[in-house]
Amino acid sequence: MILRSQGMIVSILLLAVALTGCTTTKGAASRGIFSSKPSASAAFITALQGGIVGRSGVSLSDSDKQRALEAEYRALEGAAVGQPVVWSGKDVTGKVVAAAPYQVGSQNCRQYTHTLTVDGKDSVARGAACRNDDGSWSPLG
């Protein structure tokens, strides 16, 4: 019994030593137009110039605007075609759905919709944005 317990301890220690060498890298090289979780930095959010949520006519608090713009960025940058990026705020929820990417010159662009739900009523805004060389997105029109 003691030998069996010691064998288990040795196995656990070997597993622990093996796992200490494992790391996860989250750098810019691992992000891209179709990554699952891009980093939505303030500069990238600012580049959206208020996004289509800013043109929706729905009044949002600053924190809800930030959530909405982060969802737009994440949908544009990494969501699969038709996959909703959902967010929620104090009295509002939102869903951003991006279409298939297309090229305009050398830029990747995507059309997308942003549905806002306030008091059970949906408001849908539509637009498009193109990806800049620095990874930010600029709205078209």
N, C-alpha and C positions, 0 to 999 in steps of 0.2 A: 504494500500500500504506500509506504514511504517512497519507494522508487518510482511508482506511478505518479505520485504528487510532484516529485522533483522533475520528472519528465515533462509534466504539464507546465511547471514553472519555467523550465528552460525554453519550451515552445513559446510561451507567452513573451518571455524576454527577447527571443529571436524575432518575433513578430514586431515587438515594440521598436527594436533596433532597425529593422527593415523599414518601418513606417516613418522613422525620424528623417530619412533621406527624401521623403516625398514632399514636394512643394507644388504650389499652384501659382502660375504666372498670370497676372492680369495687366498686361501692358497694351500699348497702342497697337502693337503688331497683332494681337489676338482679337482686336475689334475690327469691324468693317461694315459694309453696307448690309450684310445679312447676319450679323452677330446676334446672339440672343439677349445680351444685356449690355448695351453700350453705356458709356459714362456720359450722362447728360450734364456737362459742365455749364456754368453760368454763361460763358461766352457763346456756346452753341445755342443755348436757349435764347439769348439776346439776338443772335443772328436770324432767328425766325421772325423777328419784328412783330411780335404779338400773335403770330400764327393765324390760322383761320378762326381760332376761337376768339381772337380779338375783333374779328369782323362778324361775329355771330349775332351781335345785338344783345347777348345775354350779359348782364352785369355780374361780375364775379369779384370776390375778395382777392387781395393780392396772393394769399396762399393758395387759393383755388386756381388762380391764373397760372401760378407756378406749376401746380400739379398738371393742369391741362396742357401747358407747353411742354413739360417733360414727357407726357404721353404722346404728344405729336412728334417730338424728336425721336422717341423710342420706336414709334410705328414707322416713321420714315427710315430710320437707320437700320432697324433690325427685324421688324416683324415680317412674317411670311405673308404672302398675298392673301388678303381677306381675313387674316387673323386679328381680332380686336385687341387693342391695348386699352384696358379698362382702368379708370381712376375714380376716386370719390372724394368729395369735399364735405364741407359742413352741411349744406342744403342742396347739393348738386352732385350728379354723377355724370361721367362722360365715357365715351367709347370712341377710339380713333381707329379707323380701318384704312390701310394703305393698299393701293392697287399695284400691279406689276410695274417694276422699274422700266424706264425707257430712256433713250439717249437724246439729248439736245446738244449738238456739237460734241464736246468731250465730257459733258457733265451727265451724271446719272440723275434722273428726275423721277418723281412719283406723284400721282394724283392721290388724294386722300379725302376722307370725310370725317367729320368730328360731330358726333351726336351728343348733345347736352340734354340732360333730363332734370328739370326743375319743377317741383310740385306736380309730378306725374305727366308733364307736358314735354315732348321732344322738340328740340330745335336742331336742325341739321345744317352744318356749314360745309361747303365743298371748296377744295382748292388744290394747288399743286406746288411743289417745291423742288429745287435742284440742289444737289450736294456740291459744295465748294471744295477746293483742293485741301483746305484745312480741316475738313470733316464736318463743318457746319452746313446747315441747310438754309437756303434763301427762298422765300415764297415767290411765286410767279404772279404777276398781275397785281 
